[in-house]
Amino acid sequence: MASDSGESNMDREMILADFQACTGIDNIAEAITLLELNNWDLVAAINGVIPQENGILQSDFTSEASQATMYGPPSHSEAADAAARSAGPPPSSSSSSSSPPSSSTSAFCPISPSTRHIVERQPRMINFRVEYRQRSVELVLEESRTVGEIKGILQTELGIPASKMHLKGWKSGDVSDTTVLRSLHLPKNNSLYVLTPDIAPTASTSKNSALQDSLNQNFLLVISHREAQRDYSLNFPGSKTIQEVKRNISDLTNIPVRHQQWEGWPASASDDSMTLALSGISYPCHHLSVCRRSSPANAQEPTEECTDVHMISDSEGDDFEDASEFGVDDSEMFGMGTTGCRKSPMMPENSENEADALLHFTAEFSSRYGETHPMFYIGSLEAASQEAFYGKARDRKLLAIYLHNDDSVLSNVFCSQMMCADSIVSYLSQNFITWAWDVTKEANKARLLTMCTRHFGSVVTQTIRTYKTDQFPLLLIVMGKRTSNEVLNVIQGNTTVDELMMRLMGAMEIFTAQQQEDIKDEDEREAREMVKREQDEAYRLSLEADRKKREAQEREEAEQVRLEQMRKEQEEEKEAIRLSLEQALPPEPDEESVEQISKLRIRTPSGEFLERRFLGSCQLQVLFDFVASKGFPFEGFKILTTFPRRNITQLDPGSTLLEAKLFPQETLFLEAKE
C-alpha cells in the first residue's frame, strides 16, 4: 500500500508540472485546484482552462502513458506558444506546429524532462492559520516540510508539548507526524485547529468549548447569484473555510474566485482562510449575494485617449501571458501607455517634506490598489533606518525600501499581485520596516540617490542607477550592521508571489543569524555594564557607610568630650561647694570643753564611718554641711537614726542637736535619696 501511495504522489507531481507547462499557469495553488476539480485528469483540466477550436482532447490515456509522454492542448496559437516557452523546443518528429489538427486527433506538445522540475526550482509555500482556544497562529511553510515540523513550531508558539497535540482540519482526515505536506496536495491557504484533550482547560477557556461546538454546527448559507437571478441554499459545517465556500460557488456559477464580488460577509470575515464558525456570520442561516467583479478599466472610461502597451518578450511572456487570469485587462495590468491617463502621480515632485510626500504616496497607493498593502513608514529614510537598525538588538528589523516607477509596465502587476498579497503584507508587517519612494520623476529620483549615498554609500546608489525603467519596481532589503548598512537583496518587478516570499524569507534567515549574534553581544555587554554598575554601587555604599561610621564616631567622641567636660565642671563645682562648706564649719570642740558636747558617728553607704564632735547647741544645718563637705550633699542623701528610725534631714535645719535628741552621742547612717 505504501508503494502504491508513493507512485500516486509521483504521478500527481508529474501531472501538475505538465499541466503548468501546457497552460502557463504559474500559481501552484490554482493549478492544483483546477486539477482537483477534474479528479487529476490532465486532459480534462487542460480542456477546462483552454477550450479547443476543433473538439476536445480524448481522455483515454493511462497513468503509465502519462509517465512516458504527456500531451499538450491542440495547436491553439497562444496555448502552443505558452507550452513551447515552458517546455522548450519539441523534437522535430512531433512538432506541435508542423501540421493542423484534424477533428479526430489533436496536435501534441511533448514535455521535456526539465519541464517536470519547474515547480522544484522554487519551493511552493503553503499558508496555515491554526486556531487553539483563544489564540491564532499564522504559519508559512514549504510543502517539503512535514506535519511533525508544524507541531514543533506550534510547540514553541503555544507552549504545548507536541506529544499532547492533536492537529485537526486536514481534508484527508488524520495524518501522521511524518507525512510530507506535498503528499496531501493542500491548497495555498489552509485552516487548522489544535485539540489538547490531555490538558485540562482553565476557566478562561470556556469559550473554547463553544468554539468547538460551533465548528461542528451546520450553517445554512442562502446565496443569491445576481446575474442569474437565482438563489442557492447550501449547508456547510462550521469548520468549512470561506475560501472553500467561494470555490464551491465557483463550481455552481462559473465565476472564478478571484472574479467574485460578495456582499453580506461581516466585517470580521477579513481572511478567506477563516472558518465559518469564526467568521461572525449569523446562525443558523445567513444571506449573501455574489456577482462577477467588473474590470476597473470597463467601469471607468479614461478621460483621454490612451495608447495600449503591447509587450513581446520570450523570456517574460509566461509570467503575463493572459491578463484576464488576474481579472484585469492589459491596460490595468501593465499601466497606461502615457502619463496623461493618470489622475495624479504617486508622489508630488520636489516635495519639501519627506513625511508629506510619503503620506501622499500611501493615500495614492491605497486608492489604486486597495487598503490591503504594507504599512509604509511615514518619515525620512534616516528616521526609518533609525527605527529599523538602532534600537535594542531584539527590537531591530530589516528595512524594505520599495521604489515605484509609474513608467514601468510591471508596476501595476507588482503592486496589485505581489505587494497587496495577504501573505506578503503580513510577512512585511511582522518582520520589516517598509519605506517607499516614487522615482517616476527625475527630481524625486535624484533626491532618493542623494539619500542613499548619505545613508548606504555610493555602491547602493550606483546599483540603483544601473536598473532600467522597465526593471522597476524594485524592493531593496537592507540590514543594519555594526559599522555600515548592507543591502542583502534587490528584488525586481518581474517576480511571483512565491519567489518574492522565498527571497524575503531568505533575507530574514540571514538577518536572524546576525540578530542572534547581536543579541548575544548586547547581553554580554549589558552583563558587563551591570557588573560594573553593581560594583560602583557597592563602592558608593561602602563609602557612604564609612562616611556615616566616621561621622557617628566623631559625634560619639564629641559627646564623650562634652560629657567629660560637664563631669569635670560638676566635680569642680561640687569640690568648690565642699571646700566652701568645709571652711564654713565651726571648729570641732575639745573633749574637755565645759559646754555640752555631742559626739556623732555617721556610717556612709560604702561602710566607712565619719566621726566628729559638735556642740549641743549647734544647729542641724551644721551637721548637714559637715556631711556635704565629705561628699554627701543634702540634695542627694538623707541622714537616718538607727533606732528608732528617724529621717533627720526632714527636721528643721535651724533646730539644735539637743532638740533633735542627738546628745550626748548618736550613730547615724547615710542613705541615697530615691
Disulfide bonds with the S-S distance in Angstrom:
Cys306-Cys341 1.77
